[in-house]
Amino acid sequence: KQWYQRRVAITAGIDSGSLWWAGKELMSDKLLEDYVGKNEKTKIIVKLAKKGQQAPGREQQMSEEQKKQMMAWQYRKQEEMKKLHEADDGDDYYNSAWANPSALKNQFQGIGNVKWGPR
């Protein structure tokens, strides 16, 4: 019964057109599981096109309004990063204790808090 249902599903509407899925034309002599696999829970959306024509066009992933909003957000983010980069010269951490390249050596030798000047 399952084989018959799969066969009927793939051959429905073949006389007037061709079925397309994932950019491939579904041939009537093959089973649906040849294209999709044996997972019975798989759901596919098949498009119908006239026989002899190319594959139908793909649907847009997002609308024009969504594209505009995304591009505006990216532009704002880019401008914000430019301002932060220009404001930060990057030299302010050189005098910090955590940026000292010999801090680990000093800690192991026990000379981390030694002051060399007069008190």
N, C-alpha and C positions, 0 to 999 in steps of 0.2 A: 504494500500500500504506500509506504514512504517513497519508494522508487518511482511509482506512478505519479505521486504528487509533485515530486521534484521535476519529473519529465514534463508534466503539464505546465508547471510554473515557468519553465524556460521556453516552451514552445508557444505560449499564448501570445497572439498578436504578431507572429512571425510573417504571416502572409502579406500584411500591409506595411510592415516595417521591420526594423531590427532593434534588438535590445542592447543597451550599452551599460556597462558598470565598470568603474575604475579605469576609464579610458580604453576599455577592451570591448569588442563586440562579442556578445554571447552567442555561440553557435548552437543550432538546434540539435546537432548530433551528439553534443556533450551534455553531461549532467551538471547540475548547478554546483555540486560538491567538487567538481574539477576546477572550478574557479575560486570558490570560497573556502573549501575545506570541509571536513566532516563534523565540525561543531554545529550542533543543531540549534544552538541559541543565537547564532549569528544573524543579524538583521542587515539587509542590504537595501539600497534604494537604486532601482534600475530606471533608466530613462529610455523612452521610445523615440526612435528617429526613423525617417523614411529610408527605405532600402536604397543602398548605393551611396548614401550621404556619409559625410565624415561624422566623427563623434560629436555629440552635442556639447555646447560650451559649458565650462564650469561655472558654478555659482560663486558670487563674490563672498569672501569670508566676512567682510564687514562693510557697512554702508559708507557712503561718502561723508556723512556727518561724523561717524565714528573715526574715520581717517583724519578728518580735519582736527577733531579734538585730540587725537593721539599726537599728531604732528605739532600742534600748539603746545601740548604738555612737554614734548621732547625739546622744543625750542626754548621754552621757559627754563627747563632743567639745564640745558646747555649754557644759557646766559648766566644762570646762577653759579654754575661751576666756573665759568670764566671770571666772574667777579670774585669768587672765593680764591681762585688761583692768583689773580692779580693782587689781591689784598694780602695774601700770605707770601712773604718772601722766602720762607722756609729755613731761615737761619736762627729762629728764636729758640730752638731746642738744643743747640750746640752746647750751651752752658748748663744744661740740666744734668742732674746726677745720673739719671737713667741712660743718658746718651754717652757716658764716659766709656771709651773703648777699653780702658785698663781697669774698670771697676771690678771685674771678676778676679783678676790677679791680685788686686789690692785687698779684696775681701778674704781670699785664701791666705794671704800673708799677714792679715790682721792689721793692716795699716790704713784702714778705710777712713777713720776719723782723726787722723794725726794732723795737727796744725803745725806748720813749720815756722811761723812768724812769732815775734815777741807778743806776750800777753799784756 
